[in-house]
C-alpha cells in the first residue's frame, strides 16, 4: 500500500485530497482513487471533484462527469463550472447557463467571468459589468481587464483605469489590454502614461497601438517618429497606418510617396483614403476616377464622400458633356 503523509492517517480530508493529487500527478491512479474515496466518505466535496478530474484525465469522460455531478450536488463550485463547460461543448446552452449560474453563486470566479463574457456578447453591459465585477473582486486578472473594458465602453474612465492598473499590477501581459488602457489614459489626459502602454502594446505586435504612436508623434510634429510607427503598422497590413504614413509624407512634401501610401490604404478599405483619392482625382480633372473613389467611400458610410459624389454627378448631368473618361469635364461648379 502507498505510504501516506501523517495527516491522512489522522483522517484529514483536505490532506488526503492533496496527497491524492500528488499521487495522480505521479501516475499512481489506484492509490489516488483510494485516498479520494476515503476523503469523500469523510464528507469532502473537493475529493469528489478531484476524482472527476482524475477520471476525465484518464480518458474516462463519462465517469468524470458522473463524479462532477456528485461533487456539484455536494456544493463544489469547480465541479459546477466543469459541468457547464461540458454542456456548452455539447451545444446544450440552457444547461450550461444553469450550471454557470449555480457555479457563480457558489463562488466560482471562472463561472462569473464566463457569464460576463456571455452577457457582453449579447449586448447586456449591465449584466456583464456585474459578473465581471464579481470575478474581478475574487482576484481573477482576466476579469479585471474585461471589467475595465466594459467600464471604458460606458464612459467610466476613472474606474476603468483603476481596474486596468490592478490587472497589470498582478501580472497581466496582454497587448490588446495595454492598447485599450492607453486609450483610457489618453481620455484622462495622462498622455505620458498612455504612450508607455502604447509602446508596450506595439512591442507586442499590436498594430493599432503602433498607429496610435504614429498619431501622437505626428500631432507633436515629430515626423521621423511618426513615419516610423506608421510604417510599422503599414507593414503589418494596417490601412489606418498606411493612411497616416501618407499624411506624414505629405507633411514632408513627398507627394508621390504620400499618394502611394494613400492608395495602399484605400485598397485595404480605409474610407478616409478613398475620400482623399476622390479629391485628388477630382483636382486632376479625372471625373470618372473621382466618382469611383467617392462612391466607394460613400458606400462605406462616409457622408462627406456621398455629398462629393452627388455633387460631381450633378455637374456631369448639368453639363451634358461631362465625359466619362474624365478628360474634359473638370471639377468646377456647374454653370
Helices and strands as residue ranges (DSSP letters): H 6-9, H 13-25, H 29-41, H 45-57, H 61-73, H 77-89, H 93-105, H 109-121, H 125-137, H 141-153, H 157-169, H 175-187, H 191-203, H 207-219, H 223-235, H 239-252, H 255-267, H 271-283, H 287-299, H 303-319
